[in-house]
Amino acid sequence: MNYLPFAILFVSGLVLTIGDLIFKSWATKGMGYSFLYVFGVIAYLIGSLLLVESYKHDVNIVVAGIVQILLNTIILVVFTYFYFHEPLTAKQIIGIILAVVSLYLIR
């Protein structure tokens, strides 16, 4: 099995996470930090372009979209837990475990 498209999707999910964090920073600092908004949009654009790049490797469009979003979600949850110290409920932890299992099953 060719793992290159999934590596591309992992990077894509990571870039989307960076965009999410930039947007969070922009939202909390206010409109005076419009450069953060622009950087967030650029990160989202790059993430989307990487998603399109994965299509070149004969990946099902539905699978690619789901993998990108799940990776983005998992990376975001882990990052916010360790960086922002946001607590996770048992229900959320089970959801992340199921997301990881679904990534294995869907690939």
Secondary structure as GFF3:
##gff-version 3
##sequence-region A 1 107
A	DSSP	alpha_helix	4	29	.	.	.	ID=ss1
A	DSSP	three_ten_helix	31	33	.	.	.	ID=ss2
A	DSSP	alpha_helix	34	55	.	.	.	ID=ss3
A	DSSP	alpha_helix	61	83	.	.	.	ID=ss4
A	DSSP	alpha_helix	90	106	.	.	.	ID=ss5
###
